[in-house]
Amino acid sequence: MRPRILEDYLGQTHLVGPDAVLRKAADAGTLPSMILWGPPGVGKTTLARILADKVGLPFHQLSAINSGVKEVREVISRAKSGGMFSGRSILFIDEIHRFSKSQQDSLLGAVEQGWVTLIGATTENPSFEVIPALRSRCQIYVLEHLSLEELETLITQAIENDVMLSTRDITIIEQDALMRASGGDARRMLNVLEMVVQSIPDGPVKVTNQAVKELIGSTAAGYDKGGEAHYDIISAFIKSIRASDPNAAVYYLARMIEGGEDVKFIARRLLISASEDIGNANPTALVLATSTFQAVERIGMPESRILLSQCVVYLASSPKSNASYLAIKNAQTLVQDTGDLAVPLHLRNAPTSLMSKLGYGKGYSYDHDSPTGFSEQECMPVGIEGMQIYNPGDNPREQSMRTHLKSLWKNKYGY
């Protein structure tokens, strides 16, 4: 089933199509060291083999799961001496993100000296999983999920050419469930297709949505709680709440739940969103998020999905403000820039007579003693008086707060 030439390779036309970067490099016979980054089942290993064949270089494959520095050094030593290879060689390392820093370090010299052309394959973001020194010596190429049309072509080719499938009378009646199960992963799709075929030992095979669902259930494909999809989906989830789109937010919530995400992790993110993205535009959001977190801890699944959905819809539908987030960010920047400014004496505590003699607490006005409950005393350290840190948002609740603050402080803080 594996294609042997670029013309038969499905997908990744942005890399191997006419005039694409890897097509040009292979045609010229000069491959750079590279990292192939993409989800499972999109053809990273197959592409590496095809490129090696295209440029006529020996190909040696290691898996980061069961190989270490010893195996890497053996390959490099043989490449240098010519005992294993003839001239420059392709060293393909599958799941290179599983290599430790020291294991990745062992590749640097060989790549730098040109003894091997490294092709690393990873499903994880190289920015986090590949050391900078190795990244700087490699080109990073992103491989994408196969399109619906490409998956359909692959099914047709498999039915016609696969050793096992080609011996059966297979008809694709419905393909929606098969495509959903694949999540763009060609290998997973073919495995599911084989499962359906093998479940019918004799006679014609009719592939339907129901047949696929009965075999694999409804587990969401393509969600790895420790992988890139985890971070992509939680990012889309929070950004959908921030964008006031409850439809998208609940969709991504469902993606996480179907993928087996820890509901307490989701609830914690809702707590953060309630304060960071909504804040005082609707303070009740934080109350609901806190209650949701506590309830999720007590109830668990499957009922927690309802609580989470309620909270997500409420947060996404609430008015938004990041004014509190910006206020603490501004304050921290100010502290970093100005250092430890002296606290005004009248605001200091005076628990001893010596402190009282030194003026601690002298002149402090207890605001509740004022008829209006406001003393107008200076609270900022010398040097930053009147500096605005909190700027109320443009939502109705914070505009009411702005009006109140302006009535108190007049023009001092620019309200």
CORSULUR-V970205 format. One record per pair of residues at least 12 apart in sequence whose ideal C-beta (glycine too) atoms are under 10 Angstrom apart, sorted by the first residue. I is the first residue (numbers start at 1). GAP is how many residues later the second one is. Records with the same first field share a line. If there is no record, write none. Layout:
# CORSULUR-V970205
I: GAP / GAP
This chain:
# CORSULUR-V970205
1: 45 / 153 / 156 / 157 / 160 / 161 / 162 / 164 / 185 / 186 / 189
2: 41 / 43 / 44 / 47 / 48
3: 40 / 43 / 44 / 46 / 47 / 154
4: 42 / 45 / 46 / 49 / 50
5: 45 / 48 / 49
6: 14 / 16 / 17 / 20 / 21 / 41 / 44 / 45 / 47 / 48
7: 43
8: 38 / 42 / 149
9: 34 / 37 / 38 / 41 / 42
10: 32 / 33 / 36 / 136 / 137 / 139 / 140 / 141 / 143 / 144 / 147 / 176
11: 27 / 31 / 32 / 35 / 36 / 132 / 133 / 134 / 135 / 136 / 138 / 139 / 140 / 142 / 143 / 173 / 175
12: 24 / 26 / 30 / 31 / 32 / 35 / 129 / 130 / 131 / 132 / 134 / 138
13: 131 / 134 / 137
14: 127 / 128 / 129 / 130
15: 19 / 21 / 32 / 126 / 127 / 128 / 129
16: 27 / 31 / 34 / 35 / 38 / 125
21: 13 / 118 / 120
22: 12 / 14 / 25 / 28 / 29 / 32 / 117 / 119
23: 28 / 31
25: 26 / 29 / 30 / 114
26: 21 / 24 / 25 / 26 / 27 / 28 / 29
27: 27 / 28
28: 27
29: 25 / 26 / 27 / 28
30: 25 / 58 / 87
31: 17 / 20 / 21 / 23 / 24 / 26 / 57 / 59 / 86 / 87 / 88 / 108
32: 79 / 85 / 86 / 87 / 105 / 106 / 107 / 109
33: 57 / 58 / 74 / 77 / 78 / 79 / 81 / 83 / 84 / 85 / 86 / 87 / 101 / 104 / 105 / 106
34: 13 / 14 / 17 / 83 / 84 / 85 / 86 / 87 / 103 / 104 / 105 / 106 / 107
35: 58 / 61 / 62 / 83 / 84 / 85 / 86 / 87 / 91 / 94 / 95 / 99 / 100 / 102 / 103 / 104 / 105 / 106 / 107
36: 12 / 15 / 56 / 58 / 60 / 83 / 84 / 85 / 86 / 90 / 102 / 103 / 104 / 105 / 106 / 107
37: 59 / 60 / 83 / 84 / 85 / 86 / 87 / 88 / 89 / 90 / 92 / 93 / 103 / 104 / 105 / 106 / 191
38: 83 / 84 / 85 / 103 / 104 / 105 / 106 / 107 / 146 / 190
39: 84 / 104 / 105 / 106 / 107 / 144 / 145 / 146 / 182 / 183 / 185 / 188 / 189 / 190
40: 83 / 105 / 143 / 144 / 145 / 146 / 147 / 148 / 181 / 182 / 184 / 187
41: 82 / 104 / 105 / 141 / 142 / 143 / 144 / 145 / 146 / 147 / 148 / 149 / 150 / 180 / 181
42: 79 / 81 / 101 / 102 / 103 / 104 / 108 / 142 / 143 / 144 / 145
43: 78 / 100 / 103 / 107 / 143 / 144
44: 48 / 50 / 51 / 75 / 76 / 77 / 78 / 79 / 97 / 99
45: 16 / 47 / 49 / 74 / 76 / 142
46: 140
47: 45 / 72 / 74 / 94 / 96
48: 13 / 42 / 43 / 44 / 45 / 46 / 71 / 72 / 73
49: 12 / 41 / 43 / 70
51: 39 / 41 / 66 / 68
52: 37 / 38 / 39 / 40 / 65 / 67
53: 37
55: 33 / 35 / 62
56: 30 / 31
57: 28 / 29 / 30 / 31 / 32 / 33 / 59 / 60
58: 20 / 21 / 26 / 27 / 28 / 29 / 30 / 31 / 32 / 33 / 58
59: 26 / 30 / 31 / 32 / 33 / 58 / 60
60: 14 / 15 / 16 / 18 / 19 / 24 / 25 / 29 / 30 / 31 / 32 / 33 / 56
61: 14 / 29 / 30 / 31 / 32 / 33 / 58 / 60
62: 12 / 13 / 29 / 30 / 31 / 32 / 33 / 34 / 37
63: 29 / 30 / 31 / 32 / 33 / 35 / 58
64: 29 / 30 / 31 / 32 / 33 / 34 / 35 / 36 / 39 / 40 / 56 / 57 / 58
65: 29 / 30 / 33 / 34
66: 32
67: 26 / 27 / 28 / 31 / 32 / 36
68: 31 / 32 / 34 / 35 / 38
69: 30 / 31 / 33 / 34 / 35 / 36 / 37 / 38
70: 33 / 36
71: 22 / 32 / 35
72: 19 / 21 / 27 / 31 / 32 / 34 / 35 / 38 / 44
73: 33 / 34 / 36 / 37
75: 14 / 16 / 18 / 32 / 35 / 40 / 41
76: 13 / 15 / 30 / 31 / 33 / 34 / 35 / 37 / 39 / 40
77: 33 / 38
78: 37
79: 12 / 31 / 36 / 37 / 38
80: 29 / 30 / 33 / 35 / 36
81: 34
85: 30 / 31
87: 28
88: 26 / 27 / 28 / 29
89: 21 / 26 / 27 / 28
90: 26 / 27 / 28 / 29
91: 16 / 19 / 20 / 24 / 25 / 26 / 27 / 28 / 29
92: 24 / 25 / 26 / 27 / 28 / 29
93: 14 / 25 / 26 / 27 / 28 / 29
94: 25 / 26 / 27 / 28
95: 25 / 26 / 27 / 28 / 29 / 34
96: 22 / 23 / 24 / 25 / 26 / 28 / 30 / 33 / 34 / 38 / 42
97: 23 / 24 / 25 / 26 / 27 / 28 / 29 / 31 / 32 / 33 / 130
98: 24 / 26 / 31
99: 21 / 23 / 30 / 31 / 32 / 35
100: 31
101: 29 / 30 / 32 / 33
102: 29
103: 28
104: 16 / 25 / 26 / 27 / 29 / 30 / 31
105: 26 / 28 / 29
107: 13 / 24 / 26 / 27 / 30 / 31
108: 23 / 25 / 26 / 28 / 29
111: 22 / 23 / 26 / 27
112: 21 / 25
117: 21
118: 16 / 19 / 20
119: 19 / 22
120: 14 / 15 / 18 / 20
121: 22
122: 18 / 106
123: 20 / 101 / 104 / 105 / 106
124: 100 / 102 / 103 / 104 / 107
125: 15 / 102 / 103 / 106 / 107
126: 12 / 14 / 16
127: 13
128: 100 / 103
129: 99
144: 40
145: 37 / 38 / 39 / 40 / 41 / 77
146: 33 / 36 / 37 / 38 / 39 / 40 / 43
147: 37
148: 27 / 31 / 34 / 36
150: 34 / 36
151: 24 / 27 / 28 / 31 / 33 / 34 / 35 / 38 / 39
152: 20 / 23 / 26 / 27
154: 28 / 32 / 35 / 36 / 39
155: 15 / 17 / 20 / 23 / 24 / 27 / 31 / 34 / 35 / 38 / 52
156: 16
158: 12 / 28 / 31 / 32 / 35 / 36
159: 12 / 13 / 34 / 38 / 46 / 48
162: 28 / 31 / 32 / 35
164: 30 / 33 / 34
165: 25 / 28 / 29 / 32 / 40
167: 30
168: 29 / 30 / 32 / 34 / 35 / 36 / 37
169: 34 / 35 / 36 / 37
170: 23 / 26 / 27 / 30 / 34 / 35 / 36 / 37
171: 33 / 34 / 35 / 36 / 37
172: 21 / 24 / 33 / 34 / 35 / 36
173: 32 / 33 / 34 / 35 / 36 / 37 / 38
174: 32 / 33 / 34 / 35 / 36 / 37 / 38
175: 14 / 18 / 32 / 33 / 34 / 37
176: 32 / 33 / 36
177: 15 / 19 / 30 / 31 / 32 / 33 / 34 / 35 / 36 / 37 / 38 / 39 / 41
178: 12 / 14 / 15 / 18 / 29 / 30 / 31 / 33 / 34 / 35 / 38
179: 13 / 30 / 33 / 42
180: 29 / 32 / 33 / 36 / 38 / 40 / 41 / 42
181: 12 / 14 / 28 / 31 / 32 / 34 / 35 / 36 / 37 / 38 / 39 / 40 / 41
182: 39 / 40
183: 37 / 38 / 39 / 40 / 46
184: 37 / 38
185: 36 / 37
188: 28 / 33 / 34
189: 32
191: 25
192: 15 / 19 / 20 / 23 / 24 / 29
193: 12 / 14 / 19
195: 16 / 17 / 20 / 21
196: 12 / 15 / 16 / 18 / 19 / 20
197: 14
198: 17
199: 12 / 15 / 16
218: 40
219: 39 / 40 / 41
220: 13 / 34 / 35 / 36 / 37 / 38 / 39 / 40 / 41
221: 37 / 38
222: 33 / 37
223: 32 / 33 / 34 / 35 / 36 / 37 / 38
224: 35 / 36
225: 31 / 34 / 35 / 36 / 37 / 40
229: 26 / 27 / 30
230: 26 / 29 / 31 / 35
232: 20 / 23
233: 18 / 19 / 20 / 22 / 23 / 26 / 28
234: 18 / 21 / 22 / 27 / 31 / 32 / 35
235: 17
236: 12 / 13 / 15 / 16 / 19
237: 12 / 13 / 14 / 15 / 16 / 18 / 19 / 24 / 29 / 32 / 33 / 36 / 75 / 79
238: 14 / 31 / 32 / 34 / 35 / 38 / 39 / 77
239: 13 / 34 / 38
240: 12 / 13 / 72 / 76
241: 12 / 28 / 29 / 32 / 33 / 36 / 37 / 44 / 70 / 71 / 72 / 73 / 74 / 75 / 76 / 77 / 79
242: 31 / 34 / 35 / 36 / 73 / 74 / 78 / 80
243: 34 / 73 / 77
244: 33 / 34 / 71 / 72 / 73 / 74 / 75 / 76
245: 71 / 72
246: 63 / 66 / 67 / 68 / 69 / 70 / 71 / 72
247: 66 / 69
248: 68
249: 21 / 24 / 60 / 63 / 64 / 66 / 67 / 68
250: 58 / 59 / 62 / 63 / 66
252: 14 / 60
253: 13 / 17 / 52 / 55 / 56 / 58 / 59 / 60 / 63
254: 51 / 54 / 55
256: 13 / 49 / 52
257: 44 / 45 / 47 / 48 / 51 / 52
258: 47
260: 41
262: 34 / 39
263: 29 / 30 / 33 / 34 / 36 / 37 / 38 / 39 / 40 / 41 / 42 / 44 / 45
264: 29 / 32 / 33 / 36 / 40
265: 31
266: 26 / 27 / 30 / 38 / 39 / 42 / 45 / 46
267: 22 / 23 / 25 / 26 / 27 / 28 / 29 / 30 / 37 / 40 / 41 / 44
268: 21 / 25 / 28
269: 20 / 24
270: 15 / 16 / 18 / 19 / 20 / 22 / 23 / 26 / 38 / 41 / 42 / 44 / 45
271: 14 / 15 / 18 / 19 / 21 / 22 / 40
272: 14 / 17 / 53
273: 12 / 13 / 16 / 38 / 39 / 42 / 43 / 45 / 47
274: 12 / 13 / 14 / 15 / 16 / 18 / 19 / 37 / 40 / 41 / 44
275: 14 / 15 / 47 / 49 / 50
276: 44 / 45 / 46 / 48 / 49 / 50
277: 38 / 39 / 41 / 43 / 44 / 45 / 48
278: 36 / 37 / 38 / 40 / 41 / 42 / 43 / 44 / 46 / 115 / 117
279: 39 / 40 / 41 / 42 / 43 / 44 / 45 / 46 / 47 / 48 / 114 / 116 / 118 / 119
280: 39 / 41 / 43 / 44 / 110 / 112 / 113 / 115 / 117 / 118 / 120 / 121
281: 37 / 38 / 39 / 40 / 41 / 42 / 43 / 111 / 112 / 113 / 114 / 115 / 116 / 117 / 118
282: 32 / 33 / 35 / 36 / 37 / 38 / 39 / 113 / 114 / 115
283: 35 / 41 / 114
284: 30 / 34
285: 26 / 29 / 30 / 32 / 33 / 34 / 35
286: 29
288: 19 / 22 / 23 / 26 / 27 / 30
289: 22 / 23 / 25 / 26
290: 21
291: 16 / 20
292: 12 / 15 / 16 / 17 / 18 / 19 / 20 / 22 / 23
293: 14 / 15 / 18
294: 13
295: 12 / 13 / 15 / 16
296: 12 / 15
318: 77
319: 74 / 75 / 76 / 77 / 78 / 79
320: 73 / 74 / 75
321: 71 / 72 / 73 / 74 / 76 / 77
322: 71
323: 67 / 68 / 69 / 70 / 71 / 72 / 75 / 78 / 79
324: 66 / 68 / 69 / 74
326: 63 / 64 / 65 / 67
327: 61 / 62 / 63 / 64 / 65
328: 61 / 62
329: 60
330: 57 / 58 / 59 / 60 / 61
331: 56 / 58 / 59
332: 57
333: 56
334: 50 / 53 / 55
335: 49
337: 47
338: 43 / 45 / 46 / 49
340: 41
341: 39 / 40 / 41 / 42 / 43
342: 39 / 40 / 41
343: 17 / 36 / 37 / 38 / 39
344: 19 / 20 / 33 / 34 / 35 / 36 / 37 / 38 / 41
345: 13 / 14 / 15 / 16 / 17 / 18 / 19
346: 13 / 14 / 15 / 16 / 17 / 18 / 19 / 31 / 32 / 33
347: 13 / 14 / 16 / 17 / 30 / 31 / 32 / 33 / 34
348: 12 / 13 / 14 / 16
349: 12 / 15
350: 12 / 14
363: 14 / 15
364: 13
365: 12
372: 35 / 36
373: 35
374: 33 / 34 / 35
375: 33
376: 32 / 33 / 34 / 36
378: 34
380: 32 / 33
385: 27 / 28
386: 23 / 25 / 26 / 27 / 28
387: 25 / 26 / 27
388: 21 / 24 / 25 / 26 / 27
389: 24
390: 12 / 15 / 23 / 25
391: 22 / 23 / 24
392: 12 / 13 / 14 / 23
401: 14
402: 13
403: 12
